């Protein structure tokens, strides 16, 4: 398992919180964390779709 999958597995239980961070705050750190989480989820989904 690569680092991306490891990070996803480690934090997926926080998905309801992390998924709302971009929209829920004007604080740049929360917006960045939310955007990063969405990017991780998109890449994981893409890899699963490609058989990875």
N, C-alpha and C positions, 0 to 999 in steps of 0.2 A: 504494500500500500504506500503510495507516495505521500508527500507532505500535505497536498491539497485534500486528499481523502482523509488523512489523519485529522486535519483541522476540522473538516466537516463532521466527522464522527464525534469528535470531542465536543463540539458546540451545537450539534443539531437539536439537542433538547431545549436550547434557548431560541429556536427559530421564531416562535411567536413574538418574542421581544426584539430580536435582531432584525426581523423583517419590517418592523414598524419604526425603526430608528431614523431612517431618511426623512420620513414625513412628520415625525413626532417632535422635532426639535430644530431650533435655529443654530444650535451649537455645532460648529464645524466638525468636531471630533465624532459626534453622534451621526452626522450626515455621512462622514467618511466610513465609519464602521458599518452603517447600513448599506452603503453602496458596495463595500467590500463583500459583505455577506451575500448580497444579491448576485455579485459576480461569481463568488464561490459556488453558490447553488446552481447558477446557469452553467458553469463549466462542468460540474458534477453531472448534471442532467444531460448535457451534450455528450459527455464521455459514456454515460450509460446507454444513450441512444446509438452510439457508435460501437456498442458491444464491449466498452471498456469498463 
